[in-house]
């Protein structure tokens, strides 16, 4: 909607209320994940929502098959997938040193041969390293440092999942019945060293920490990490009388909040990420979850300010699809231009004062840096003026925001009518973020208004 308002004692202003759009928006580092097996890429949009994040996990023996020879191609390929994906997508990354008893060793043979301490499974198939072994600690730090030097702060890296500890980097060894439980075997001070490794190697990348990481959860949160939870949506996957949703998550979160009052605000600086138990098809066909139970699952995710959910790249049953889509329309960040006011006419060489009101209709902020930009284009699509506002949109928590910017007109700008566009740009100057407004152009900018140059 476009209206003209005559300002008292001043030049005429143009005020615009851009039309909002409904439904899910796919944006980088937001919404549904494509799991590391890539299966989701083969599903249609009717079967699985568009993905805003590619979640990748790599074992140490893949990453460093020879001492000091790092297989960066694994991460490079994941980044390339994200860069080519339309709509735009980021990646999440986790490093791992252990799988299961039957899987075989997941640390490189050359490291085992250095004589590090640990235990072989009874069948001699899998080596489980001692996390307090000084050689293991040293080489784990070297591994993370090498990958951090190459990828820390990468604009396609949404978050680093703090791993390396326990099976699949998930801070437990419960699938190894012959081993003492990990949280009982090692003191928090030792386990916290692995948290520190991730922060040292990737100081500029958002980080997340598993909710079941014991005392290390709060330790990581105090350093600036968000959190993640596995088996999200479990109401009776394992038992009719016990579930993660009722009996596991609430006491863990309450304990973290009691240990540190700032834990409740952690989502304002770093992401919350959730991974489902099983597959949604199992929710329907095996657990027989009601729509009310599934709705409660997604309502809980939004209440925790979740940014990403890992549905493991398997088809979403149509019986639940509307619940998923409605939640995705609120999950993470969702930016919308509410109103725009600017001078209706200007002369070449003058500055155009742009005042705009925005809303983050989501439940979380954006965690990577994108630049708020304005431009003026002629009828042929040529950009005649462009500028970057100083707003840090990472501070745009759910709610409303006002911003002002002066866009300077070129001195030799020809008289005529020009379009005023807005975008959120990445480090390469590319419009990457979809807004909840109409007016999107082919290059990702949004056409909101027009200005007359006299």
N, C-alpha and C positions, 0 to 999 in steps of 0.2 A: 504494500500500500504506500503510495507516494502522496504527500501533502506539502503545501507551501505555507509557511508561516512568516508573516512580516514582523520582524523584531523592531521594537520601539527604538527610534533614533539610530537605527543601524541598517545595514544592507539586508536584503531579503534572504531568508534562510530556506533551505530545503530540508525537510524532515521525512525520513523513510522508516517504515516499520516492516522489515523484510519478512516474507512469509515463511513460517516454520514448516518443517516436514516431520512426519511421524515414523515410527518403526526403527529397527536396528540400523546403526551406522558401523561400517567396518573401518577401524582406524588402527594405526600401528601401536603395538603394545597394549592392546585393549581387546576385551571380549573373548571369543573362543580361540583355543589353541589348535594348531595342527600338530599332532604328536610326531615323535621322532621317526616313526616307521613310514611316514608319508602317505599312509592309506587314505587320509582325509582328502588329499588332492585328487583322488579318483572318484570322489562322491559328488553328486550334483548339489546345487544350492537347495533343492527341495529335500535332499537327504541330510545335509549337514550345513550349518551356517557358514558364511564367509569368515575366514580366519584372520585375526589381527596379529597373531604371533605364531612363530614356528618354534616349538619347544624341542631342543636338542640335548642329548646326554651322550657323553663319550667316556670310554674306559681308558685308563692310563696306558695300557699296552697298545691301544690304538693311537694314542696321542704322541707317545715317545717310544716307538718300537726299537730304536737304538739309542743308547745314551747320548743325550745332547742333540739328537736329530728329531726335531718336532714335526709332526704331521699337521701343519697348519691348513692343509687342503681341506680337511674335514670341516673346520669352522668356516673357511672361505666359501665352501660350497653351500653351507647353510645360509650364510649372509647373501650369497648370490640368489638363492631361492627367494629370500625375503625381498631383495631389491627388485626382482622381476615380477613379483606377485602384484596383481591388481584386484582389489584396492591394496593400498600400501600395507606392508606388514613388517614387523621386527622379529628378532629371535630372542629366546631365553636359553640360557646355557648352564649346564651342570657337568662337573668333572667327577669321575667315580673310580674307586680302586678295588671294588668287591662286588660280586653278583650273588650267586647261590652256591651251595655245596657241590652241585652237579655241573656247574657251568665251566669249571676250569679257572685257573688263576687269571685275574684281570690286572695285575701289575706286571710289568715286563720281566722276562726271564733274567735279563742282565741285572735287574735290581735284586731279585731273589738271590742270584749268584754272588752278590756282595756280602752275603751272610747276615742279612737283616733277620731279626727275631720274628717269630710267628709260629703258626700251627698249620700243619697239613690236615685235611679232612681224613677220616679213617681209611678211605679208599685211595688216598694219595693223589687225588685228582686236583684239589684246589688248595692253594696256599692263602692263609689269612694273616696278613702282616700285623705285628704289634704296633699300635698307633703311637706308643711312647718310645719306639726304637729311634735313636738319634739319627741313624743313616736314613731311615724312612722319612723322618721329619724334614731333614735337610733336602732330600730330593723332591719331596712334595712341594716345598717352598720354591725350589728351582723351576718345577713344572708350571706352577701358577704364575710365577714371575715372568716366564717366557711368554706365556699366552697373554698375560696382562700387558706386557710391553707392546704387543701387537694389536690388541683388541680393546683395551680399556678406553672408555669414552667413545667407542665407535657409535655413530648415530643410528646404526641398525640394531644395536644390542640393547634390548629393553631391560634386561636384568640378568644378574649372575646369581644362580641358585647355589648357596653355600653347601658344598658336598664334600667329597673325599672321605667322609667318615661313615663306616658301616655299609651294609648291603645297599647297592645302587646309590650310594651317597646319601642315604636316608636316615642316618644317625641311629641305626639299630642293627643287631645281628640275630634277630629272633628266628630267622630261617636256618640258623646253625645250631642245632640242638645240643651239640657237644661243647659249645662255648658259653662262658659266663656272660650274662647280659652286659652289653657294652656300657650302659650308663652306670652299672655297678662296678665294672672292672676299672674304669678310668676316672680319675678325679676331674671336676669341672675345669680346673686350671690347665690340665693337659688338653682337654677337648677344645677349650677356648683358643688354644694356639692355632687350631685349624680355622677358626673364625678369623683370627688376626691375619692369617696368610691371605685369605680372600680379600680383606680390606686393604692390605698392603699392596697386593698385586693389581687390584682393580679399584683404586681410590675414587674414580669418577663415575663408575657404573653403578646404577641402583642394584641393591642386593636384597635377597629374600632368604629367610631361615626357616627350617622345618619346625612346625609347632611342637613336635615331640622331641625336640633336641635337648630336653632337660634344662639345666641351669643356663646352658649356652643360648637358649632362645632369648632370654632377657639380656644377656651379655651382648648378643648381636644387635638386638633392638636398640640398646643404649648407644651403640656405635653408629646407628642409622639404618639398620636393615628393616625391611618389611618382613612378612611371614607368609608361609604357605601351609596347607594342610592336605594330606592324602586321605583317601576314603571319604571324601565329602559326599554327602547324600546317603550314607549308610544309616538306615533306620533298623534293619534286621538282616543284613547280609550274612553275619556270622552267628547270630543268636537271636531268638525271639525276645530275650530279656535284657540284652545289652547292645548298645550301638554307639558309634562315634558321635553322632549328632546329639544324643542325649547324655551319654555317660563319659565321653572322652574329651571332646572339645571344650565344653563349658568349664570343667575344673582346671584344665590346662590354661585357658585364657584368664580365668579368675586368678589363678596362682601368679601368672605373669603380671597382671594388673596390680596385685597386692605387692609383688616384689618391686615394681617400679610404676609409679603413677603415670609416667609418660608413655607407657605402652599403649594406652588407649588412643593416643594421638599419632602413633607411628605411621598410620596410613597416609597422613598428610605429607610425608616426605619420601616414603618408599612403598612399593606395591604390596598388595595382598593377592595371593594366587592360590587357586583351589584345583584339586584333581579328584575326579570321581572314583567311587568304588565300582569296579567292574565296568559295565557298559550300560547305557540307558536302555538298550533293548532288554538287558537282564532285569532292570528295574520293572519293566512291563511284564516280561514273560516268566521270570523266575521268582523275584521278590513280590511281584504283583502290587507294586506301590500304587496307591490311589492318587488321583490328581491333587488332592489336598496335601498329601505327603510330598509330592514333587514340588508343589507350590511353596510349601514350607522350606524345602531345601534351597530354592532360589531366593526366597525372601531372606533367609539367613545369610546367603552370600552378599546380598545388597546391604544388609544391616552391618556386615563386617567391612564394608567399603571395598569389596573385591574389584580388581581390575581385570583379571583373566581367570577363565575356567578351562580346565583341560578335560574335554569330553572324549579323549583318546581316539579321535578321528574315526568314530564309528557312528553309524546312522542314528539319528534322533527319531524315535517313534512319533508318528503323526499325532498320536494321542496326547503327547506332551509338548508338541512343537510350539503352540501358541504361548505356553508358559515360558519356554526358553526365549522366544523372540521378545516377549514383553520385558523379560529381565534384561536382555541385551540392549534394549533401548535406554536403560538406565545405568548399566554396568560401566565402571571406569569413568572416563571423562566424556562429556558430550557438550560441545560448545555451540552456542546459538547467538546470533546478533539480534538483539531485541529492538534497537532503534539506532538511527544514524542521523546526525544533524550536521550540516555544513553550509558554507556560503553558496547561494544559488548561482552567483556570477563572480568572476574574478578577471583580472587583467594579467597578461603575460608578465612573468617576473614576480608576481605576488605569491604569498603563501595562502594555501587553502586550509582553513581551520576545520578539522574533522573531530567531532565529538560522537562517541558511540557508547552504547550500553550493551553489555553482554551477559549471558547466563551460562553457567556450567550446570546443565540439567542432570549430570551424572552423579555418582556417589563418591568419586575420587578425583584428584587432580591428574594432570599429565606429569610424567616424571622425567622426560627428556626435554631438552631445550629446543623450542621452535620459536621463530621470530614472527611477530605480528607485523604484516606489511600492507601498505596501501599503494595503489597505482592509478594512473590516469591513462586511458587508451582512446585512440581515435576510432572512427568507424571502420577502418581497415584492420584493426587489431594491432596497431603499432603502439608500443608503450612510450608515452611522452614524458612521464614523471613517475618516479617510484621512490618510496622511502620506508625505512624500518623504524617502527615505534620502539620505545625503550621498555615496554612492559615485559615482565617475566611471567609468562603464562603458567609456569609451574606453581605459582602462588595462587592461581585461580581455583580455590576450593569450591565445592558445590555452593551455588548461590549466584549473586549478581555482582557485576563489576562495571565501572565507568572508566573510560580511557579517552585521552585527547591527544591529537597529533597535528603538527603543521607540515603539510605537503607543499614544497616549494615548486612553483610553476617555472618552466624555462623562460628565459627572457625573450626568445623569438618564437614562442608558441602561437600558431595561427589562430585567428578568431574562429569560433565554432563550438559545437557541442561534443563533449567528451564523457566517456564512461568512467565511473569510479568503482574500482574493484578492491576486494580485500582477500588476504590469504594468510595462512600460517606456514612459514617456509622452513625447510631443513637447512643444514649447513651448506648445502650446494645450491641454495636458492630455489629449490623445487617445492611446489605446493603439495604437502603430503597429508594434511589433516582435512577430513570431510566435516563440514559444518552442518548443523541441523536446520539449514535454510535452503530455500530454492535459489536458483541463479547460478549454479555451478557451471563453469566454462570447461572447455575441453582440456585446458592445461591445469585445472584444479583450483583456479581462482574463482571468486564469487562476485558476480556483477550485481551491485546493490543500488546504484544511483547514477545520476548524470550531472555535469557541471557545464555551464556556458562560459566560454572565454570571450571577452569583448575586445 
